[in-house]
Amino acid sequence: MKKQQFLLLIVIIILVTAVILRLTSKKDIPLVTSNATPITPNATSTETIAPTAEVIVTNPQPEEIITSPLTVEGQAKGNWFFEANLPVKLMTLDNQVIAVVGGQAESDWMTDKMVPFKATLNFTTTATSGYLVVSKDNPSGLPQNDASFKIPVRFK
């Protein structure tokens, strides 16, 4: 009987320790600096409004009025890059692509940490609003490796 109580006590201690470690490790995750919406680009995915620590876009801000050329600045996890590059595009509300360019890593991208990036988009459009989309570079083409981060913008 005492052996069972001792094992139960050990299991409880392990569970409490795991919960505490998980809660304290979340403090190191950077917060999203904008009200952007992370998405996955395949047709079966649904958009979510939950914040993400995978991408942080500092310029432009959500709903900002943008003009060409647009300099996009932010940070993304190193695994979003391939060969120090990740796709950045402007789209209309009806998902028509306006411009696409590679966002260039500004430091070592072969890391699991956040990496600053910058991209400049030249564009013309008659649309009044749309989205800036930062995508995870996915050279494998596998849908489970796709991810994107979407910010609503307005065009001047």
C-alpha positions as CSV (number, residue, x, y, z in Angstrom):
1,M,0.0,0.0,0.0
2,K,2.8,2.4,0.9
3,K,4.5,1.6,-2.4
4,Q,1.3,2.7,-4.3
5,Q,1.0,5.9,-2.4
6,F,4.7,6.7,-3.0
7,L,4.3,6.1,-6.8
8,L,1.2,8.3,-6.8
9,L,3.1,11.0,-5.1
10,I,5.9,10.8,-7.6
11,V,3.4,11.0,-10.5
12,I,1.7,14.1,-9.0
13,I,5.1,15.8,-8.5
14,I,6.1,15.1,-12.1
15,L,2.7,16.4,-13.5
16,V,2.9,19.6,-11.4
17,T,6.5,20.2,-12.5
18,A,5.6,19.7,-16.2
19,V,2.7,22.2,-15.9
20,I,4.9,24.8,-14.1
21,L,7.7,24.4,-16.8
22,R,5.2,24.7,-19.6
23,L,3.6,27.9,-18.1
24,T,7.0,29.6,-17.4
25,S,8.4,28.7,-20.9
26,K,5.6,30.6,-22.6
27,K,6.9,33.9,-21.1
28,D,9.8,33.7,-23.5
29,I,7.6,33.8,-26.6
30,P,7.5,37.2,-28.2
31,L,4.1,38.8,-28.6
32,V,2.6,39.8,-31.9
33,T,3.1,43.6,-32.3
34,S,0.1,44.0,-34.5
35,N,-3.5,42.7,-34.9
36,A,-2.5,40.5,-37.8
37,T,-4.2,37.2,-38.7
38,P,-2.2,34.0,-39.2
39,I,-3.5,31.8,-41.9
40,T,-2.6,28.7,-43.9
41,P,-3.0,29.1,-47.6
42,N,-4.6,25.9,-48.7
43,A,-8.3,25.8,-49.5
44,T,-9.3,23.5,-46.7
45,S,-7.8,25.7,-44.0
46,T,-9.8,28.2,-42.0
47,E,-8.5,31.6,-40.8
48,T,-7.8,32.1,-37.2
49,I,-7.5,35.3,-35.1
50,A,-5.2,33.8,-32.5
51,P,-1.9,35.6,-32.1
52,T,1.2,33.9,-33.3
53,A,4.9,34.1,-32.3
54,E,6.0,32.7,-35.7
55,V,5.9,36.1,-37.5
56,I,5.9,39.7,-36.3
57,V,5.4,42.4,-38.8
58,T,6.4,45.9,-37.6
59,N,5.7,47.7,-40.9
60,P,3.1,48.2,-42.2
61,Q,0.6,48.1,-39.4
62,P,-2.9,46.5,-39.8
63,E,-5.4,48.7,-41.8
64,E,-2.6,51.1,-42.6
65,I,-2.9,53.0,-45.9
66,I,0.1,51.9,-48.0
67,T,1.7,53.2,-51.2
68,S,4.3,51.9,-53.6
69,P,7.1,51.2,-53.0
70,L,6.2,49.5,-49.7
71,T,8.9,48.5,-47.4
72,V,7.9,45.5,-45.3
73,E,9.8,44.9,-42.0
74,G,9.4,42.3,-39.4
75,Q,10.7,39.0,-37.9
76,A,10.0,35.4,-38.6
77,K,11.1,32.1,-37.1
78,G,14.2,30.8,-38.8
79,N,12.3,27.8,-40.2
80,W,10.1,30.1,-42.2
81,F,13.1,30.9,-44.5
82,F,14.8,28.9,-47.2
83,E,18.1,30.2,-48.4
84,A,17.6,33.3,-46.3
85,N,14.4,34.2,-48.2
86,L,10.6,34.0,-47.5
87,P,7.7,35.0,-49.8
88,V,6.0,38.4,-49.2
89,K,3.0,39.4,-51.3
90,L,0.2,41.9,-51.6
91,M,-3.3,40.6,-52.5
92,T,-6.7,42.1,-53.1
93,L,-9.7,41.1,-50.9
94,D,-10.7,38.6,-53.6
95,N,-7.3,37.0,-53.4
96,Q,-5.8,38.4,-56.6
97,V,-2.0,38.8,-56.4
98,I,-0.9,42.4,-56.8
99,A,2.9,41.9,-56.1
100,V,5.2,39.2,-54.9
101,V,8.8,39.5,-53.7
102,G,11.2,37.6,-51.5
103,G,11.7,38.9,-48.0
104,Q,15.4,38.8,-47.2
105,A,16.7,37.6,-43.8
106,E,18.9,40.3,-42.2
107,S,20.8,37.9,-40.0
108,D,21.5,34.2,-39.7
109,W,18.4,32.4,-40.7
110,M,19.5,28.9,-39.8
111,T,18.1,29.1,-36.3
112,D,14.9,28.4,-34.4
113,K,14.9,31.9,-33.1
114,M,13.3,35.0,-34.6
115,V,15.1,36.5,-37.6
116,P,14.6,40.0,-38.9
117,F,13.6,40.4,-42.5
118,K,12.9,43.2,-45.0
119,A,11.2,43.3,-48.4
120,T,10.3,46.1,-50.8
121,L,7.1,45.7,-52.9
122,N,6.5,47.8,-56.0
123,F,2.9,47.7,-57.1
124,T,-0.1,49.4,-58.8
125,T,-3.7,48.6,-58.1
126,T,-7.2,49.9,-58.4
127,A,-8.3,48.0,-55.3
128,T,-8.9,50.0,-52.2
129,S,-8.0,47.3,-49.7
130,G,-6.4,43.9,-49.4
131,Y,-3.8,41.9,-47.5
132,L,-0.1,41.7,-47.0
133,V,0.8,38.1,-46.7
134,V,4.1,36.7,-45.3
135,S,4.4,33.0,-46.1
136,K,6.6,30.3,-44.9
137,D,9.0,29.3,-47.7
138,N,8.1,25.7,-48.5
139,P,10.5,24.1,-51.0
140,S,9.1,20.6,-50.2
141,G,5.7,21.6,-51.5
142,L,4.1,19.5,-48.8
143,P,0.8,21.1,-47.5
144,Q,1.6,20.3,-43.9
145,N,4.6,22.6,-44.2
146,D,2.6,25.6,-45.5
147,A,1.9,28.6,-43.2
148,S,1.1,32.3,-43.8
149,F,0.6,35.4,-41.8
150,K,-1.9,37.9,-43.2
151,I,-2.4,41.6,-42.4
152,P,-5.2,43.8,-43.7
153,V,-4.1,46.9,-45.5
154,R,-5.6,49.8,-47.5
155,F,-4.3,51.1,-50.8
156,K,-3.9,54.8,-51.6
